[in-house]
Amino acid sequence: MTASPSTCLLVTCHPERGSLCGQIAERAIAALQARNTTVVVNDLYRSDFNPVTSGHEFASYSSRGIPEDIRGLVADLQAAQELIFILPVWMFAMPAILKGYFDRVWRPDVAFAFDGRTLRPLLNDIRRMTVVVTHGRSEAETSATGDGSIGFFENSLPTLLPNLERNERFDFYALDDGDTRAIELRLTKLLQDIAEQ
């Protein structure tokens, strides 16, 4: 009996369809489909995702109620065995819409259970995560000013993914310089990595 293809949840967040983030997403989807993986795409801008947690929603945590507008996103997350995040760095960190995605969708009783003392991860099926980040500045400039997404994806988020086996990151630097050859070389490496099961 052949095993069912794994499911990859790809989350991206750039307002311009033709951005490098958008181009990377398209090619990543093709690479995933070529290895017979089911791809679910959560494009936060295209779906008009609301990143703001309301007071009513915050109060609903204790009742375990999930707001109607994020039920599909929660189901996509719970069904995934692989995650890909594609994002730009703005103001030294991830865009607010993506932070709101983690605040709202990776909520209590979805990503973790908390009894007031102990936090217990719930996303046990996710075994692989790839983070793709674009930067206008060079690597040296980014290192000098800081990038808040590094600690989040390398240290914080994995604490909610207890069975994570691969956590990889690909940074595309100096987009403002317009070095298309360097971008293409990095993209080739990324796609080769994604193609590996």
BELHUCOR-V557820 format. One line per field, one symbol per residue. ss: DSSP state (H for helix, E for strand, - for the rest). psi: psi as a letter, one per 30 degrees, with the letter a starting at -180 (. if undefined). burial: b if it has 16 or more other C-alpha atoms within 10 Angstrom, else e. A space follows every 10 residues. Layout:
ss=???
psi=???
burial=???
This chain:
ss=------EEEE EEE------H HHHHHHHHHH HHHH---EEE EEE------- ----HHHHHH HHH----HHH HHHHHHHHH- -EEEEEEEEE --EE-HHHHH HHHHH--E-- -EEE----EE E------EEE EEEE----HH HHHHH---HH HHHHHHHHHH -----EEEEE EE--HHH--H HHHHHHHHHH HHHHH--
psi=kkkkklkkjj klikfkegle eeeeeeeeee eeefghkkkk kjjeefghkj fkjleeeeff effgkkkefg eeeeeeeffk fkkkkjllkk hgalleeeee eeeeeilkgd flkkgfekkj kfiffkfkkk kkkkkellee eeeefljffe eefeeeeffg ifgkekjlkj kjlhfffhif eeeeeeeeee eeeefk.
burial=eeeeebbbbb bbbbeeeeeb bbebbeebbb bbeeeebbbb bbbbbeeebe beeeeeeeee eeeeebeeee eebbebbbbb bbbbbbbbbe eebbbebbeb beebbbbbbb bbeeeeeeeb bbbeebbbbb bbbbbbbeee ebeeeebebe eebeeeeeeb beebeeebbe bbbbbeeeee eebeeebeeb beebbee
